[in-house]
């Protein structure tokens, strides 16, 4: 009995708050890193905000699961250095070189205007002393280009407004970090002639080592140990922390050294290289999330509830940060005579505060220059500015793309290298899908049609793998009869969607054709379906097909084109395939679209020398399926051009479009097309995926989940009542 009591007492002691066992502490942190993005994804909460909120909850000012012990502080420091290192590593120095003069001017304006505007507000209105006011206002000058993937996706990354904003990022963040060193030294009372002399000399020596010696050593090391990929990663980490240590010796903060290390190795580590992938993977998986959680652990929410002062400070910091960046963007656009859209684009890209802002404000808090009100206000500032930046950037990118379609489309696959992949779930309706692929496949392409079967990774995986290969042989014979080469692939993966996505990248396919998914249950709707996962995690064209009758039995094609669909990078590709399909089946095309899309489709058909065989609807209302039903007959093939959520032609009515079409056009053959998009080039994502979707969409997702749950409960209630 006593042994049992001691055993339970020992277990209870292990779970005393705050947790002291390092293994348990690390386990809790890892579970938060794992589950936080999954749970908050449907609410459209950016990952950075979710991790910080998690830190608030588990921290000493929350439920007190963890405290700021030595282990947490160590990983937090590593994460902070890692953020600044990746910030320097991923900056495009070539863009800065091309537009260096304009970037210098913008960098000067975006550094000085927020600083000059913010200082009197902090000093006179908020009542902070000189040092604290200078530090907080310098934070307004930083910016993190979390919305850069949006302009990359819309294909306007070569716009001059984007280029100078990129260059300005280097200048303003570097200037703020140097100013931070000056502020810290001034606070200690050591700001004199000797300080400036020592700072200049030490920074010169530091810069010489980092920009002259380190790159040469790194290049030599990479050449001599070309095959030792693990050694490359360890070497880069050694340079990172050695640079941070040198910066500290030079009299500046270690985060400056980490940032300089990234700049020094920038040209030696290509963005698409395996080494860069490993650096980002480790940082985004462990170190950076650990740092963000530790930041949340510093926040005391009760401070905001103690009185109006904390709330006033939080709101003021957010407003001043946005106004300062707006004034800088406006001044820049006036000097260079940019359009209002270009001004808004500069503002959208430069208004978000994240990595550098956290670094500055955290150092200020740890040195007790600023108080908890400023720290909590900064957390709110990050949330507000990131959401504002993504909204402004996305809306402006749409306008620029609509008004100035003069940029060459990047990333479109050449017809000669088109590669179609068909994942097979079951063989019942796959012959029609293969037939459709044979019809629309570009005849000039030398690539085969790849037929894929993904087998779950379990005890019978090997047997199922052999069985899958045998089952696919019938499709091979059908393709050979059409003089088309087919490549059979059977692979093992824990996750079916993950196996499909991985294989599509390995074989470099540009088009994925899949069968119509089965109806989803409540749990799948809340998490993510296999089809949704494929669409959201790839930039490839995706065709979701369901054929009620053989292809040759259709009377006409009803093509539904969304607003701005003609501006998608895959517009010409899918339209050409539909045209080929209409010729193969000898049927006409009815286009359900607005006037601007009508003009673009007409021009495309004219280029193809097609003068007949197509018509346009008299009415158009994309969300209203009752209008569309007037044009769709039972023997028609409905082709609905959808779009990914961050694409230019996305409309809210496309949400759950598979279920909507199944409900309204259940007896018709139908195809949903997600055109191929630009590959996401997240060069300026400091620590992972800032979700560019607005937070207010999370409310809609909660409503939908509640509605689905209510319908399920009602259905079960009716069944039980009928049985009784």
DARA-V747177 format. One record per backbone hydrogen bond with DSSP energy under -1.0 kcal/mol. CO is the residue of the C=O (numbers start at 1). NH is the residue of the N-H. Records with the same first field share a line. If there is no record, write none. Layout:
CO->NH + NH
//
This chain:
1->5
2->6
3->7
4->8
5->9
6->10
7->11
8->12
9->13
10->14
11->15
13->16
21->25
22->26
23->27
24->28
25->29
26->30
27->31
28->32
29->33
30->34
31->35
32->36
35->39
36->40
37->41
40->45
41->44
46->50
47->51
48->52
49->53
50->54
51->55
52->56
53->57
54->58
55->59
57->63
58->65 + 66
59->62 + 64
65->19
67->69
69->73
70->74
71->75
72->76
73->77
74->78
75->79
76->80
77->81
78->82
79->83
80->84
81->85
82->86
83->87
84->88
85->89
86->90
91->93
92->96
93->97
94->98
95->99
99->103
100->104
101->105
102->106
103->107
104->108
105->109
106->110
108->112
109->113
112->116
113->117
114->118
115->119
118->122
119->123
120->124
121->126
122->128
129->133
130->134
131->135
132->136
133->137
134->138
135->139
144->146
145->148
147->150
148->152
149->153
150->154
151->156
156->159
159->163
160->164
161->165
162->166
163->167
164->168
165->169
167->171
168->172
169->173
170->174
171->175
172->176
173->177
174->178
175->179
176->180
177->181
178->182
179->183
180->184
181->185
182->186
183->187
184->188
185->190
186->189
190->192
192->196
193->197
194->198
195->199
196->200
197->201
198->202
199->203
200->204
201->205
202->206
203->207
204->208
205->209
206->210
207->211
208->212 + 213
209->214
213->217
214->218
215->219
216->220
217->221
218->222
219->223
220->224
221->225
227->229
228->232
229->233
230->234
231->235
232->236
233->237
234->238
235->239
236->240
237->241
238->242
239->243
240->244
241->245
242->246
243->247
244->248
245->249
246->250
247->252
253->256 + 257
254->258
255->259
256->260
257->261
258->262
259->263
260->264
261->265
265->269
270->273
273->277
274->278
275->279
276->280
277->281
278->282
279->283
280->284
281->285
282->286 + 287
283->288
286->290
287->291
288->292
289->293
290->294
291->295
292->296
293->297
295->298
296->299
300->303
301->304
308->312
309->313
310->314
311->315
312->316
313->317
314->318
315->319
316->320
317->321
318->322
319->323
320->324
321->325
322->326
323->327
324->328
325->329
326->330
327->331
328->332
329->333
330->334
331->335
332->336
333->338
339->343
340->344
341->345
342->346
343->347
344->348
345->349
346->350
347->351
352->144
354->358
355->359
356->360
357->361
358->362
359->363
360->364
361->365
362->366
363->367
364->369 + 370
365->368
371->375
372->376
373->377
374->378
375->379
376->380
377->381
378->382
379->383
380->384
381->385
382->386
383->387
384->388
385->389
386->390
387->391
388->392
389->393
390->394
391->395
392->396
393->397
394->398
395->399
396->400
397->401
398->402
399->403
400->404
404->406
414->417
415->418
416->446
419->510 + 511
420->450
421->513
422->452
429->433
430->434
431->435
432->436
433->437
434->438
435->439
436->440
437->441
442->445
449->487
450->422
451->489
452->424
453->491
455->493
456->458
458->461
460->464
461->465
462->466
463->467
464->468
465->469
466->470
467->471
468->472
470->473
472->476
473->477
474->478
475->479
476->480
477->481
479->482 + 484
480->483
485->449
487->451
489->453
491->455
495->499
496->500
497->501
498->502
499->503
500->504
501->505
502->506
503->507
504->509
510->541
511->421
512->543
514->545
521->525
522->526
523->527
529->533
530->534
531->535
532->536
533->537
539->677
541->512
542->674
543->514
544->672
545->516
546->670
550->553
551->554
556->637
557->590
558->639
559->592
560->641
562->565
564->567
565->568
568->571
570->574
571->575
572->576
573->577
574->578
575->579
576->580
577->581
578->582
579->583
580->584
581->585
582->587
588->557
589->615
590->559
591->617
592->561
594->598
595->599
596->600
597->601
598->602
599->603
600->604
601->605
602->606
603->607
604->608
605->610
606->609
613->589
615->591
624->628
625->629
628->631
633->636
635->555
637->558
638->671
639->560
640->673
644->647
647->650
651->654
652->655
654->657
656->660
657->661
658->662
659->663
660->664
661->665
665->668
669->638
670->546
671->640
672->544
673->642
674->542
681->683
682->685
694->697
695->698
697->701
698->702
699->703
700->704
701->705
702->706
703->707
704->708
705->709
706->710
707->711
708->712
709->713
710->714
711->715
712->716
713->717
714->718
715->719
716->720
717->721
718->722
719->723
720->724
//
